[in-house]
Amino acid sequence: MLALTFPTSVLVELAAQAGFAAIHLDGEHGAFTPESVNDMCRVANGYGMSV
C-alpha cells in the first residue's frame, strides 16, 4: 500500500504500474480537496486498486 499526503493522480497511476494494490490518502496530515480525492479514486479504481 502506498500512503499519500498530497493530491496527485500521477503517483496513483505510477503506483498501479509498479504493482501496488492499494493507496492510502492521509487526509489528517495532507491537503486534499473533495475534487482531488475524487480524481485520485477514479484513477485508482480504473486500475483495480483499493483506496
N, C-alpha and C positions, 0 to 999 in steps of 0.2 A: 504494500500500500504506500502511496506517495502522499505526503501531507503538504498542503499548500497554504501559505499565509497571505498570498496576494493573488488577485484575479488575473489569470492568463489562460486562455483557451489553447494557446500554442503548446504550453507544457503538458496540458492534458493529452493532447494529440501525440506528443513525443513519448509520454509515459505509456500510452497504449501501444505504440510501435515498439517500445523497449520491453513489452511483455507484462507490465503492471496490470493487475486485475481490478484494482480499486484506487480511488483517490479520496483523500480526507480534506475537506475545506475547513480550515481553522478560523471560524468567524469570531472567536473570542479575541484572538491576537492579530487578526487581519482585517483589512478594509474591503469588504465585499458589498456590492450593491445588489439589489434583487435582480437586476438585469445581468450582471456578471455571473451570478450564481446560475441563472437560467441558461446562459450561453455555455458555461462550463459543464453543466449537467447534460445539455443537449449533445455536446461533443463526446463526453464520456459514454453516454448511453448509445450513441452511434457506433462506438467501438465495443459495446457489450460490457463496459466497465461499471462497477458499482460506485456510488458516490455516498 
